[in-house]
């Protein structure tokens, strides 16, 4: 289970059998950003740890474009 949380609860979640790879995580972040788009707050922050799938250049570009 992969949830995205806010102070108010779950924003988005996905369930996969097995492990996430970079492509699956990129799709998750894309869906999360689409879901968040109408509700963006000026100080919204996405926090990721140092997992290797979080370091893909394409993922960083997606988040920065958001």
N, C-alpha and C positions, 0 to 999 in steps of 0.2 A: 504494500500500500504506500502510495506517495501522496501526502497531503501538502497543500500550500495554506498556511495559516495567517490570520490577521488577529488583531486584538479582539475582534468580534466573533471569531470562529473560523471555520473552514471556508476558504475561498474557492478551492478547486481540489479535486483528488482523482487519482487513477489507481487501478489495481492491475497488476501484471503477475503472471506466474513466472517465477525465475527472477533473474537480475535485469536491471535497466542498463541499456547501452547508451552511447552518446546520442544516437539518432532518436531513440525513444524519449530520452530526456529533453532533447530539443523540441520534439512534438508536444511534450507536456508543458514546457515553458511557453511555446507558441499559443497553446490553448489557454494557459493562465493569463498571458498578456491580453489576449482577445477578450477574455472574461472580465479582466480588470479595466479595460479601456474606458468604458463610460464612467467609471467610478474613481479615476485616478485622483489622488490627493497630491498636493504640491510636494510633500516630503515622503512620498512612498519609497520604500527601500526593498530590494530583493537581497536576501542573505543566503549565500551558498558556502558550503565547507570546501575543503581542498580535494574532494573526490575528482579523479581524472576526467570523468564525464562532464564536470562543471567547467572545464578549462578549454573547451573547444572554441576556436576563434569565431566560428559562425554563431555560437550561442552568445558570446560576448557582444557581437555586432547586433543581434536581435534585441538584447536587453538595453544596450546603449541607444538604439533607435527608438525605443519605447519612450 
